[in-house]
Structures are given as C-alpha cells and as structure tokens.
C-alpha cells in the first residue's frame, strides 16, 4: 500500500475515535455552559489545565521512547515491559503523594472544601498514565481498530454518566420525587459529576486493557530504561512546555485578575471558547497518533524525506480548510456554548491558528526525534513557554482572556519558525515551502475577505462565504493536479 494512503487510513481510524469522542464531549459544553455559571465552569477549566500538565509528567515521554526502541531489534523484547513497569511504579508513587498532601494541594487549587475533586482527578490521572503504554503498543502494532474500540467505550461511558447525573437525574427528581433519585444523586455535587464521569470511564479503560496487560512478559532492564529516559528526557521537557503553552493561561488567569469572581468568570468564558477550536485540535491529535509511528517506520526508506515533505503540505491544506470552515460557519459553531459565554468568540480565530501552527510544529519535530537531537525540542519548547508566560503576565491583567489568546498564538508561531530553521540545518527535508506559504496566504486572505461579508441574516452570511472555501479547493486541486483523481473515482 502507498505509505501516504496507509498513513491517511490509520489517521482516519484514530481520528474517528478521537474526533467522535471529542465531538460528543464537545456536545457536553452547551450543557455545562447552560447549567453552570461562568465561575463554576471556570473551576473546571482551571483544574483541567493542571490535569493536562500532570498527565504529561506522569507519562514522561515514554510513548515516544517506546516507539523509538521498539523498532530496534536489540531492545524490542524488553522495551515494553520495562517502560510499562516504570510508569506503573511512578503512578503509584504519585497517588501516594497526593493522598499524603491532600489538604495543601486542595488549597492551592482553590477547592479547599472539595478535596474529593483532587482524589478523583489523581486516580483518573494514574489510570490514564498506566494505560498510556498499552495504547502506544496498539499503535505500534498497527491495531487501530482495537484502539478505537476501547476509546469508543470510554467515550460512551463518560458521555452517558454526564447526561445521567447532570440532565436525567435532576429531571427525574423534579418529575417523580417518589423514585428517590436523591439516594444516588446529590444536586450539591454539581460540577463534581464531571470528574466522577471521567474517573469511571478511565477505570473502564484499564479494565478493557487487562487482557493486554496479563500478556506482559515481565522483563525489566534498568540499563535500557536509563537509555530510554536519556532519549525521552528532552521530549518530556518539550511535552511539559507544550502543555504549559496550552494551559498556563487557564492556570494563571484566576491569579492574574485581581477580582476573584471576575477571574473565574473570565477563565470559564475563555475555556468555553477555547473548546470551539476543538476540530483543529482533533485533527492534530488524530494526525499525531498515526504520524509518530509512521515516520519512525519510514526512516530507512530512500524516499522518506519526500514523503515527510508531502505530509506537511497536505497537513497545511487540511488545516486551512478546518480554519475557514469553523470561522465561516461560526454562527452554527457558537451554539455549542451558552449565550453568556459568547462574548469571547473574538478569540476563536487566534486559538484556531495557534493550534494550526502547533500541528505544523509537531510535523516538523521529526527532525530532532530521528537524529536523537531531542535537546533542541526542549530548547524550543522552553523558549515558547517563556514567551507564553511573559505575555500572559503582561497582557492578561490589562485585556483579560484576549491577552491569553495573543500569547498562545505568538508562542506557536515562534516555535514553528524556529523548528523549521533548525530542522533544515540538521536534517534537511525538501518541504515545498512555496506551495505551503501560498496555501496559508490564500486561506488567510479569504478569511479577511469573509470579515467584510455582512448580512443581518446568519444563513445568508454563511451562504455568501461558502464560495470562498470552494475557491480555495479549486486552487489546491489545480496546483496539486488532483482533477485526474476525481475523474478516476467517477470512472
């Protein structure tokens, strides 16, 4: 099979599980933003930002390390059990530490009277960390269908429990109080049910992976682990810095805005509008699941660099289509958040572009992973994190969440440009820069044209913008000579 077709196929399978999961969870955002005031949703946004960074620390880059050494015949037999045992051990230590320092952690996270939030999140993080290597093994073994099946189960449980506790139970209690719904449901828990649902679905992940876990041949090689950790330690720095870039704004906002209630409110509005960029995030996540094992496996092919160049070009094309699709039809997309959150819609273009550039950065990052120069990834990520932190500290107190959106966009552009320059020095790839810049410039030009299309009727406005997407596709098909593909399909 053509390698690009195979990559596209696997991206589609991973993407279906990731995209459907995120879309279904995305559909919960209207529920959250209708049921909870901005301050309450601000607590969720703030806690989940800490969760994202903690999960990266608990897996400490071992997924990439596993991919790197699983393709080496010298280490293939031991690398999975060694890395899994390491993650299992550190996850248990993490759980013990959280339980030991429960009170100060709860106070730091501004939930001193809701310590069970911290317990639930700690358990969920431990389960997710423990299952990260089994999921990586499924990807390395090219078993996307089992990967997708387990993810779908996780999605269904999480979605079902959210709907049950937040929507069905309140209605049943109001309509049929004699049922005694309050025996299993407490209205005072509120946003706590979001964390309960996530915990149960994560536990179910672990249960479904038990057949894979019992097959592990327990071979622990300390020397191999040191070798893997030496390789992944810079990647860990990259991952932590990347999560800082994506989440530090949501962590800092409650501390940078002097009015506590306003701070949580702005955090909630920012977090809800940030989720409107989820389609771009999903595309990048699906691409990443397939691309990382792909470029390691293709490295020895004589045409590998041409393949990598083509991948980036088509990534840019699809990324710009997603950007225009979300922005041109924002009047439909915005129904996914409650009316009181829509003041923040102006940040959506910036957040979409920031995610788009981070996706390009990931595609470019193969150069330092293949050459074992992962320290450069750490340097770039730390530089980006410094920019994000600095701009947030400067801008958020002055312009609120708009400053956070500017910070993440500037950071992602900096990291992308820096990675391209360094990559061409240490591992030159013949990227079609002229085409890539052309497609990006065309997409942005069409976006600016669309801002001048004004109708009182939302449907007319969206209809008037549709030809702009068609124009973009016509240009792409013409330049990439894709018309013959269409004719072949019709034939």
C-alpha positions in Angstrom: 0.0 0.0 0.0 1.1 3.6 -0.7 2.6 4.9 2.5 0.7 8.1 2.3 -2.6 6.2 1.8 -1.7 3.9 4.7 -1.0 7.0 6.9 -4.3 8.6 5.8 -6.2 5.4 6.6 -4.7 5.0 10.1 -5.2 8.7 10.7 -8.9 8.3 9.8 -9.4 5.4 12.2 -7.6 7.1 15.1 -9.4 10.2 14.0 -12.8 8.7 14.2 -12.3 7.5 17.7 -10.7 10.8 18.8 -13.0 13.1 16.8 -16.2 11.3 17.8 -15.1 11.3 21.4 -14.2 14.9 21.4 -17.3 15.9 19.5 -19.5 14.0 21.9 -17.7 15.6 24.8 -17.9 18.9 22.9 -21.7 18.5 22.9 -21.4 18.5 26.7 -20.1 22.0 26.6 -23.5 23.5 25.9 -24.8 21.5 28.8 -22.1 22.7 31.1 -22.4 26.4 30.0 -26.2 26.3 30.5 -26.2 24.5 33.8 -23.2 26.2 35.5 -22.4 29.9 35.9 -19.2 31.1 34.4 -17.4 31.0 37.8 -18.2 27.3 38.3 -17.1 26.4 34.8 -14.0 28.5 35.5 -13.1 26.0 38.3 -13.4 23.1 35.8 -11.3 24.9 33.2 -8.7 25.7 35.9 -8.4 22.2 37.3 -8.3 20.6 33.9 -5.4 22.8 32.9 -3.4 21.3 35.9 -4.6 17.9 34.9 -3.2 18.2 31.3 0.3 19.1 32.6 0.3 16.4 35.3 -0.6 13.7 32.8 2.3 14.6 30.6 4.6 14.4 33.7 3.3 11.0 34.7 4.0 9.5 31.2 7.3 11.4 30.9 7.7 10.9 27.1 7.8 7.1 27.4 5.4 6.6 24.5 7.8 8.2 22.1 10.7 6.4 23.7 8.8 3.1 23.3 8.3 3.8 19.5 12.0 4.7 19.2 13.3 1.5 20.8 10.6 -0.9 19.7 11.9 -0.7 16.2 15.4 -1.7 17.3 15.9 -5.5 17.3 18.4 -5.2 20.2 15.7 -3.9 22.6 12.4 -5.0 21.1 11.8 -7.8 23.5 12.3 -5.8 26.7 11.3 -2.2 26.0 7.6 -2.6 26.5 7.7 -4.3 29.9 10.5 -2.1 31.1 8.7 1.2 30.2 5.3 -0.1 31.5 6.8 -1.1 34.9 8.4 2.3 35.2 5.1 4.1 34.5 3.2 1.8 36.9 5.7 2.5 39.7 5.7 6.3 39.3 1.9 6.4 39.0 1.5 4.6 42.4 4.1 6.9 44.0 2.1 9.9 42.6 -1.1 8.6 44.1 0.5 8.2 47.5 2.0 11.7 47.4 -1.4 13.2 46.5 -3.1 11.4 49.4 -0.4 12.5 51.8 -0.6 16.2 50.8 -4.3 16.3 50.1 -5.1 19.5 52.1 -2.3 21.8 50.8 -3.0 20.6 47.2 -6.7 21.3 47.5 -6.0 24.8 49.0 -3.5 25.6 46.2 -6.1 24.6 43.6 -8.8 26.8 45.2 -11.0 23.9 46.2 -10.2 23.5 49.9 -13.8 22.4 50.7 -14.0 19.9 47.8 -11.0 17.7 48.3 -12.8 14.7 46.7 -12.2 16.6 43.3 -8.5 16.1 43.9 -8.8 12.4 44.8 -10.9 11.7 41.8 -8.6 13.5 39.5 -5.5 11.8 41.0 -7.0 8.4 40.5 -8.0 9.2 36.9 -4.6 10.5 36.1 -2.9 7.4 37.5 -5.2 5.1 35.4 -4.6 7.2 32.2 -0.9 7.1 32.8 -0.9 3.3 33.4 -2.9 2.7 30.2 -0.7 5.0 28.0 1.8 2.3 27.2 -0.7 -0.3 26.3 -2.4 2.2 23.9 1.0 3.0 22.4 1.7 -0.7 21.9 -1.6 -1.0 20.0 -0.5 1.9 17.8 3.0 0.4 17.2 1.5 -3.0 16.3 -0.9 -1.3 13.8 -4.0 -2.3 15.7 -6.1 0.9 15.3 -9.4 -1.0 15.4 -8.9 -2.3 18.9 -7.5 1.1 19.9 -10.7 2.8 18.5 -13.0 0.2 20.2 -11.6 0.9 23.7 -11.7 4.6 23.1 -15.4 4.4 21.9 -16.3 2.5 25.1 -14.6 5.2 27.2 -16.5 7.9 25.2 -19.8 6.2 25.7 -19.4 5.8 29.5 -18.2 9.4 30.0 -20.9 10.8 27.9 -23.6 8.6 29.4 -22.7 9.4 33.0 -22.6 13.1 32.3 -26.0 13.0 30.8 -27.3 10.8 33.6 -26.1 12.8 36.5 -26.4 16.3 35.1 -29.5 16.1 33.0 -31.6 13.0 33.7 -31.4 12.8 37.5 -32.5 16.4 38.1 -35.5 15.9 35.8 -36.4 12.6 37.4 -36.2 14.1 40.8 -38.4 17.0 39.8 -41.0 14.9 37.9 -41.0 11.8 40.1 -39.8 12.6 43.6 -41.2 9.3 44.8 -38.5 7.4 42.9 -35.9 8.6 45.5 -33.3 9.6 43.0 -31.5 11.5 45.7 -30.3 8.1 47.0 -27.8 8.1 44.1 -27.7 11.7 43.1 -26.9 14.9 45.1 -27.6 18.2 43.5 -24.9 19.9 45.6 -22.2 17.9 43.9 -22.7 19.9 40.7 -19.5 20.1 38.6 -18.2 17.2 40.7 -20.1 14.8 38.4 -17.9 15.9 35.5 -14.9 14.4 37.4 -16.9 11.4 38.6 -17.8 10.5 35.0 -14.2 10.9 33.8 -12.9 8.7 36.7 -15.3 5.9 35.9 -14.6 5.9 32.1 -10.9 5.9 32.8 -11.2 3.0 35.1 -13.2 1.1 32.5 -10.3 1.8 30.0 -8.0 0.0 32.4 -10.4 -2.9 32.8 -10.7 -3.4 29.0 -6.9 -3.4 28.6 -6.5 -6.2 31.2 -6.2 -8.9 28.5 -3.3 -7.0 27.1 -1.7 -6.4 30.5 -1.7 -10.0 31.6 0.3 -10.9 28.5 3.2 -8.8 29.5 6.4 -10.7 29.9 7.9 -9.1 32.9 11.5 -8.3 31.8 12.9 -5.2 33.5 16.1 -3.8 32.2 17.4 -0.9 34.2 20.2 -0.1 31.7 17.6 0.0 28.9 15.3 2.3 31.0 18.2 4.7 31.5 18.8 4.7 27.8 15.1 5.4 27.1 15.0 8.1 29.7 18.1 9.7 28.3 16.3 9.8 24.9 13.0 11.0 26.3 14.0 13.5 29.0 14.2 16.3 26.4 10.9 15.2 24.9 9.4 15.3 28.4 10.6 18.9 28.6 9.0 19.6 25.2 5.7 18.0 26.3 5.6 19.8 29.6 6.4 23.1 27.9 3.8 22.4 25.2 1.2 21.8 27.9 2.3 25.0 29.7 1.8 26.8 26.4 -1.7 25.4 26.0 -2.8 25.6 29.7 -0.8 28.1 31.7 -3.3 30.8 30.7 -6.1 28.9 32.3 -3.9 28.3 35.4 -2.7 31.9 35.7 -5.9 33.8 34.9 -7.5 33.3 38.3 -4.3 34.6 39.9 -3.6 37.5 37.5 -7.0 39.2 37.6 -7.5 40.9 40.9 -11.2 40.3 41.3 -11.6 36.6 42.3 -15.1 36.2 40.9 -14.3 38.0 37.7 -11.1 36.0 37.3 -13.0 32.7 37.5 -15.7 34.1 35.2 -13.1 35.1 32.5 -11.4 31.7 32.9 -14.8 30.0 32.3 -15.5 32.1 29.2 -12.0 31.6 27.8 -12.1 27.9 28.4 -15.5 27.5 26.7 -14.4 29.5 23.6 -11.1 27.6 23.6 -13.1 24.5 23.1 -14.6 25.9 19.9 -11.2 25.2 18.3 -11.6 21.5 19.1 -12.0 20.5 15.4 -8.4 21.7 14.7 -7.2 20.0 17.9 -8.9 16.7 16.9 -7.3 16.8 13.5 -3.9 17.3 15.0 -4.4 14.6 17.6 -5.5 12.1 15.0 -2.6 13.0 12.8 -0.2 12.7 15.7 -1.4 9.2 16.7 -0.7 7.9 13.2 2.3 10.1 12.2 4.7 9.4 15.0 5.0 5.6 14.5 4.8 6.3 10.7 7.9 8.5 10.4 9.9 6.2 12.6 9.0 3.2 10.5 9.7 5.0 7.2 13.0 6.5 8.2 15.1 3.9 6.4 13.1 4.3 3.1 15.1 6.1 0.4 12.0 8.3 -0.4 11.3 9.1 3.2 12.1 12.8 3.1 9.9 13.3 0.1 7.1 11.6 2.0 7.6 13.8 5.0 7.5 16.9 2.8 4.2 15.8 1.2 2.7 15.1 4.6 3.4 18.6 5.8 2.0 20.2 2.6 -1.3 18.2 2.9 -1.5 18.9 6.6 -1.4 22.7 5.8 -4.1 22.3 3.2 -6.4 20.4 5.5 -5.6 22.7 8.4 -6.6 25.8 6.5 -9.8 24.1 5.4 -10.7 23.4 9.0 -9.8 27.0 10.0 -12.0 28.5 7.3 -14.8 26.0 8.0 -15.0 26.9 11.7 -14.7 30.7 11.2 -17.0 30.9 8.2 -19.7 29.0 10.0 -19.1 30.3 13.5 -22.8 31.2 13.7 -23.5 27.5 13.8 -20.5 26.6 15.9 -21.3 29.1 18.6 -24.5 27.3 19.6 -22.2 24.8 21.4 -21.7 27.3 24.2 -24.3 29.1 26.3 -25.2 32.7 25.4 -23.4 34.1 28.5 -20.1 32.7 27.2 -20.3 34.1 23.6 -18.6 37.4 24.5 -15.3 35.5 23.9 -16.0 34.5 20.3 -13.4 37.0 19.0 -10.6 34.8 20.3 -11.6 31.8 18.3 -9.6 32.7 15.1 -6.4 33.2 17.2 -6.9 29.9 19.1 -7.5 28.0 15.8 -4.4 29.5 14.3 -2.3 28.7 17.4 -3.4 25.1 17.2 -2.7 25.0 13.5 0.9 26.2 14.0 1.4 23.7 16.9 0.3 21.0 14.5 2.9 22.2 11.9 5.5 22.2 14.7 4.7 18.6 15.6 5.1 17.6 11.9 8.4 19.4 11.8 9.6 17.8 15.0 10.5 14.6 13.4 14.0 16.0 12.6 15.2 16.1 16.2 13.5 12.8 17.1 15.1 10.9 14.2 18.5 12.4 14.7 18.4 11.9 18.5 18.8 15.7 19.0 15.8 15.9 21.3 17.5 18.5 23.4 16.7 21.0 20.6 13.0 20.2 21.1 13.4 21.1 24.8 15.1 24.4 23.9 12.3 25.4 21.6 9.6 24.4 23.9 11.1 26.2 26.8 11.5 29.3 24.7 7.9 29.1 23.7 6.9 28.6 27.4 8.9 31.7 28.3 7.1 33.7 25.7 3.7 32.4 26.8 4.3 33.1 30.5 5.7 36.6 29.8 2.9 37.6 27.5 0.3 36.3 29.9 1.7 38.1 32.8 1.9 41.3 30.8 -1.4 41.1 28.9 -3.9 39.2 31.0 -4.2 41.9 33.8 -4.7 44.5 31.1 -7.0 42.8 28.5 -8.1 39.6 30.2 -8.5 36.5 28.1 -7.7 38.3 24.8 -4.1 38.6 26.2 -4.1 34.8 26.7 -5.1 34.2 23.1 -2.4 36.5 21.8 0.2 34.8 23.9 -0.5 31.3 22.7 -0.6 32.4 19.0 2.8 34.2 19.3 4.3 31.2 21.0 3.1 28.7 18.4 4.4 30.8 15.5 7.8 31.3 17.2 8.2 27.5 17.8 7.2 26.6 14.3 9.6 29.0 12.6 12.5 28.1 14.9 11.9 24.3 14.3 11.9 24.8 10.6 15.2 26.7 10.6 16.9 24.3 12.8 15.5 21.3 11.1 16.8 22.4 7.7 20.2 22.7 9.2 20.4 19.3 11.0 18.0 17.2 8.9 17.1 19.0 5.7 13.8 17.9 4.2 12.7 19.3 0.8 9.5 20.9 2.0 7.5 22.7 -0.8 7.7 26.0 1.1 6.4 28.0 -1.9 3.2 25.9 -2.0 2.8 25.8 1.7 3.1 29.6 2.1 0.8 30.0 -0.9 -2.0 27.9 0.6 -1.6 29.6 4.0 -1.6 33.1 2.5 -4.7 32.2 0.3 -6.6 30.8 3.3 -5.8 33.9 5.4 -6.7 36.3 2.5 -10.1 34.5 2.1 -10.6 34.8 5.9 -10.1 38.6 5.8 -12.4 38.8 2.8 -15.0 37.0 4.8 -14.9 39.5 7.6 -16.3 42.1 5.1 -19.3 39.9 4.2 -22.1 41.3 6.4 -25.7 40.3 6.4 -28.3 40.6 9.1 -29.4 37.0 8.3 -26.9 34.5 9.5 -27.8 31.9 6.9 -27.3 34.4 4.1 -23.9 35.4 5.6 -22.7 31.8 5.8 -24.0 31.0 2.3 -22.1 34.0 0.9 -18.9 32.7 2.5 -19.2 29.2 1.1 -17.8 30.1 -2.4 -14.6 31.2 -0.7 -14.0 27.6 0.5 -14.8 26.4 -3.0 -12.2 28.8 -4.4 -9.6 27.5 -2.0 -10.3 23.9 -3.1 -10.2 24.8 -6.8 -6.8 26.4 -6.4 -5.5 23.4 -4.4 -6.9 20.9 -7.0 -5.3 22.9 -9.8 -1.9 23.2 -8.3 -1.8 19.7 -7.0 -3.2 18.3 -10.2 -5.9 16.4 -8.3 -8.6 16.6 -11.0 -7.4 13.3 -12.5 -8.0 11.6 -9.1 -11.6 12.9 -9.2 -12.1 11.7 -12.8 -10.7 8.3 -11.8 -13.1 8.0 -8.9 -16.0 8.9 -11.1 -14.9 6.4 -13.7 
